[in-house]
């Protein structure tokens, strides 16, 4: 009896480990147990949105060193200070603003800032501000930058947007799953983020050297409209 239970336990552990390794199983959140179909669908949608967003974001982040070196002749020290400024901006936004957001504001904030620019064009309803996003100015500014001012504007918007979107999405995902499954849910979510950060720079680098910086960033900005639309459609 003991050996049979042990065999089942080992088989279950191996099956769960395989769910963390298999890419398709990650996107399906297959390792999450005892969850309603509605929550599972929501988790899969949020996970895919997170992956696409970080895939594009990490590509831009990685190729920034190429752009600043070839366009602005940045040294390694200057690039280091640039990323330091981006990191400080993100930390200030996450620590000073995002963590203070009330629960009902989390999803609208992620929707509004998913593409770093929102036109606040509608009225407040039930305490929530709805927005109509149009373009991604961070990508446009960086892609078209021929002066330091335009570059810095793009980098600032880029840092603010990412700091808020990633934090809001993480909070949304953490609300799904039973108490004993929270670790599994967040583990899969972070694994999707790691996968995006690993693959995004590869594709962005190929695009950068094949198509040029302007095309890469402008196309990336247009593509970022898609996860924003998906996130907005889940807000009902």
Secondary structure, DSSP 4 states (H G I P E B T S, - for coil): -HHHHHHHHHHHHHHHHHHHH-HHHHHHTTT--S--HHHHHHHHHHHHHHHHHHHHHHHHHHHHHHHHHHHH---HHHHHHHHHHHHHHHHHHHHHTGGG--GGGHHHHHHHHTTS--B--S-EETTEE--B----HHHHHHHH--SHHHHHHHHHHHHHHHHHHHHHHHHHHHTSS-GGGHHHHHHHHHHHHHHHHHHHHHHHHHHHHHH-HHHHHHHHHHHHHHHHHHHHHT--
